[in-house]
Amino acid sequence: MEMGEQGGRKVVIIGAGPAGLTAAYELCKAGVASVVLEQDGVVGGLAKTVNHKDFRFDIGGHRFYTKVKAAADIWREVLPAADFLRRKRLSRIYYNKKFFHYPLRASSMLFNLGLWNGCLILLSYLRARAFPLKSEQTFEQWVTNRFGKRLYRIFFKSYTEKVWGIPCSEMTAEWATQRIKGLSLAVVLKNILRRRMSDDQGAVVKTLINEFDYPRLGPGMMWEKMTELVRERGGTIQLGTRVERIHWSRDRVESIEIETAGRNEILRGTHFISSMPIRELVRKLTPAPPASISAAADKLQYRDFLTVVLIVNRRSLFPDNWIYIHDPEVRIGRVQNFKNWSADMVPDQNKTCLGLEYFCFEGDGLWSMSDEQLIELGKRELEKIGLIKADDVEEGTVVRVPKAYPVYDATYTEALATLRRFFTAFANLQLVGRNGMHKYNNQDHSMMTAVLAVKNILGANHDLWQVNTEQEYQEEGNGLADESAKQSLSRLQHNQRAMPERIQAGMATPAAEYEI
């Protein structure tokens, strides 16, 4: 089928992350012309792989694991099986100068916490079950009811506040239900005793899976190959392109004004898909939207992120894929060991490449440090917690990622509901992806919003906001395309858009994992 054959449609897509590229890929298969606009010089968004002197590293660590067969099928269409590595997961928590295996193990818990502390944790949990907090409006309340106050303070409070930069008492419980769904102390104890985590239906809880797939050269390998396939099939992907204005009238987007290498251009299309942050999307609208819409957009907050990459002159440092740092005395949040994700990420096997993850707000003291200052900070902090010797670090680099994570604070639910009502009225604009919908989606969820957006362009009527709201949807099982997942996509595909009263009630709580 020739591009553009499908009824003269031309789709303009903002963003070349997993959602935007998946949309372009699916449109190519349907013979529909598309152009993807990406501000960055590389594709992949948060799932890109950065290359520094042939040392490759991931932005946050992206496991390829899903229960949605449609997403798994796309991964396998794009990359051959030989490019996927099956990885054994090893991750630990650093707390109180000790390392705890995560998922938790009995030996690790008893040895590091001690029998007395373990008894206090159990008593705290039993008290929470006997006298639960009546309100579950905040993250702190939600976790306390399921783990007890003592375990909440040990394993949740310090790390979560480091990641988000706000007290757990000000974070909504909705974030907890999205990232920790199916997890409680009772379930953890089952895992310790049975070495298998089960929810009420006996399925493996996704956050504690022990194996996952990973592209040999990092997640960017997937999106670079998808870009190549889209271009081969006639799609256009423009890198280094900034969206300046989005012209609209009534219920339609008319055109997008872009800037590439100092040259401005107007792009017109029949349909538009946006994965850019909603706050920025609203600010690009010309003419300006109603004041209530601008005010709602301004209430949406984002947590920014930077990775300090250190090249260490040591063949081996520690066996973990990643380590969570729950120590409030250091600012680092997590350490990735990219060599343990794939040895091909490191060109010299006598060296190790570490990614130190720091969470911040754009413009604050951490964000504003020079690269040299951040590299020195990383070296000092890793030496302080005993992972490396600073003198073994040969060099480093820094990657800053603005608006990496949508914040679920006390004001976002009402603001997002207002914006959903506004954008649902657009006849030819759909929002997809994590920042495009201000939803903490994983990459497979983001892909599915794009798949359904394309189906809508071809005549369907799916509600994209229902992706990742199914309480049954979790990434469970033992295979990338588990046979039990065959019906997952159909559960996500609803034939009617949400009614206004449903939108006014706010979003349903997604089910996902407690990992950043």
Secondary structure by P-SEA (a helix, b strand, c coil): cccccccbbbbbbccccaaaaaaaaaaaaacccbbbbbcccccccccbbbbcccccccccccccccccaaaaaaaaaccccccccccbbbbbbbcccbbbbccccaaaaaaaccaaaaaaaaaaaaaaaaccccccccaaaaaaacccaaaaaccccaaaaaacccccccccccccccccccccaaaaaaaaaccbbbcccccccccccccccccccccaaaaaaaaaaaaaabbbbbccccccbbbbccccccbbbbbcccbbbbbbccbbbbcccaaaaaaaccccccaaaaaaaaabbbbbbccccccccccccccccbbbbcccccccccccccccccccccccccbbbbbbbbbbccccccccccaaaaaaaaaaaaaaaccccccccccbbbbbbccccccccccaaaaaaaaaaaaaacccccccccccccccccaaaaaaaaaaaaaaaacccccccccccccccccccccccccccccccccccccccccaaaaaacccbbbbcccc
